[in-house]
Amino acid sequence: MTAEGIDAIRLALMYTLLLSAPILGAGLLVGLLVSLIQAVTQIQEQTLSFVPKIVAMLLVSIVLLSWLMAKLADFAVEMFTAF
C-alpha cells in the first residue's frame, strides 16, 4: 500500500470518528441517565432504555445536520483535491 492510500484511509477514519462522536456520545449519556434512574427506582425493563436513546440520537442528528453535511463536503473536497 502506498503512503497516499494510507493517508486517505487515515483521513476517512478520522472523519468517521469526528462525525459519529456527538451522536454516539448523546446515546451514551442518555443510556447512563436511564440506567441510573432504573437503578434508583428498581425498574428493570430492558426496552425502557432503547426509546430514549434513539430519540436523543435522532435529535442530535437533526440539530447537527448542517455541521455534519459541511464536514462531509470538506472531506469530499479534500479527497478529490489531495489524492
C-alpha contacts under 8 A as a table, 3 or more apart, distances in Angstrom:
res1	aa1	res2	aa2	distance
1	M	5	G	6.32
1	M	6	I	6.93
2	T	5	G	5.25
2	T	6	I	6.43
3	A	6	I	5.11
3	A	7	D	6.10
4	E	7	D	5.04
4	E	8	A	6.13
4	E	83	F	6.88
5	G	8	A	5.07
5	G	9	I	6.27
6	I	9	I	5.16
6	I	10	R	6.07
7	D	10	R	5.00
7	D	11	L	6.03
8	A	11	L	5.11
8	A	12	A	6.14
8	A	79	M	7.27
8	A	83	F	7.75
9	I	12	A	5.05
9	I	13	L	6.16
10	R	13	L	5.19
10	R	14	M	6.17
11	L	14	M	5.10
11	L	15	Y	6.23
12	A	15	Y	5.21
12	A	16	T	6.14
12	A	75	F	7.87
13	L	16	T	4.95
13	L	17	L	6.20
14	M	17	L	5.14
14	M	18	L	6.09
15	Y	18	L	4.92
15	Y	19	L	5.98
15	Y	71	K	7.92
15	Y	72	L	7.99
15	Y	75	F	7.38
16	T	19	L	5.33
16	T	20	S	6.03
17	L	20	S	5.35
17	L	21	A	5.80
18	L	21	A	5.61
18	L	22	P	7.79
19	L	22	P	6.93
19	L	23	I	7.85
19	L	68	L	6.38
19	L	71	K	7.81
20	S	23	I	5.53
20	S	24	L	6.06
21	A	24	L	5.22
21	A	25	G	5.75
22	P	25	G	4.99
22	P	26	A	6.20
22	P	60	V	7.50
23	I	26	A	5.29
23	I	27	G	6.49
23	I	57	M	5.38
23	I	60	V	6.03
23	I	61	S	6.40
24	L	27	G	5.06
24	L	28	L	6.14
24	L	57	M	7.14
25	G	28	L	4.97
25	G	29	L	6.17
26	A	29	L	5.20
26	A	30	V	6.15
26	A	53	K	7.68
26	A	56	A	6.35
26	A	57	M	5.98
26	A	60	V	7.17
27	G	30	V	5.26
27	G	31	G	5.93
27	G	53	K	4.97
27	G	54	I	7.25
27	G	56	A	6.40
27	G	57	M	5.66
28	L	31	G	5.05
28	L	32	L	6.16
28	L	53	K	7.80
29	L	32	L	5.17
29	L	33	L	6.21
30	V	33	L	5.03
30	V	34	V	6.09
30	V	52	P	6.85
30	V	53	K	5.74
30	V	56	A	7.13
31	G	34	V	5.18
31	G	35	S	6.04
31	G	49	S	6.32
31	G	52	P	7.80
31	G	53	K	6.13
32	L	35	S	5.04
32	L	36	L	6.09
33	L	36	L	5.08
33	L	37	I	6.24
34	V	37	I	5.04
34	V	38	Q	6.05
34	V	49	S	6.04
34	V	52	P	8.00
35	S	38	Q	4.97
35	S	39	A	6.09
35	S	49	S	7.36
36	L	39	A	5.10
36	L	40	V	6.21
37	I	40	V	5.15
37	I	41	T	6.06
38	Q	41	T	5.25
38	Q	42	Q	5.39
38	Q	43	I	5.00
38	Q	44	Q	6.13
39	A	42	Q	5.02
39	A	43	I	6.96
39	A	44	Q	7.71
45	E	48	L	5.56
45	E	49	S	7.90
46	Q	49	S	6.30
46	Q	50	F	7.79
47	T	50	F	5.54
47	T	51	V	7.35
48	L	51	V	6.40
48	L	52	P	7.58
49	S	52	P	6.01
49	S	53	K	6.48
50	F	53	K	5.33
50	F	54	I	6.15
51	V	54	I	5.19
51	V	55	V	6.12
52	P	55	V	5.10
52	P	56	A	6.01
53	K	56	A	5.15
53	K	57	M	6.06
54	I	57	M	5.20
54	I	58	L	6.04
55	V	58	L	5.10
55	V	59	L	6.12
56	A	59	L	5.13
56	A	60	V	6.17
57	M	60	V	5.16
57	M	61	S	6.09
58	L	61	S	5.02
58	L	62	I	6.23
59	L	62	I	5.11
59	L	63	V	6.12
60	V	63	V	5.08
60	V	64	L	5.98
61	S	64	L	5.26
61	S	65	L	5.70
62	I	65	L	5.12
63	V	66	S	7.69
64	L	67	W	5.29
64	L	68	L	6.01
65	L	68	L	5.04
65	L	69	M	6.12
66	S	69	M	5.19
66	S	70	A	6.15
67	W	70	A	5.08
67	W	71	K	6.21
68	L	71	K	5.20
68	L	72	L	6.19
69	M	72	L	5.00
69	M	73	A	6.09
70	A	73	A	5.07
70	A	74	D	6.19
71	K	74	D	4.96
71	K	75	F	6.16
72	L	75	F	4.99
72	L	76	A	6.20
73	A	76	A	5.06
73	A	77	V	6.18
74	D	77	V	5.20
74	D	78	E	6.04
75	F	78	E	5.05
75	F	79	M	6.06
76	A	79	M	5.14
76	A	80	F	6.23
77	V	80	F	5.27
77	V	81	T	6.04
78	E	81	T	5.29
78	E	82	A	5.60
78	E	83	F	7.99
79	M	82	A	5.56
79	M	83	F	5.91
80	F	83	F	6.03
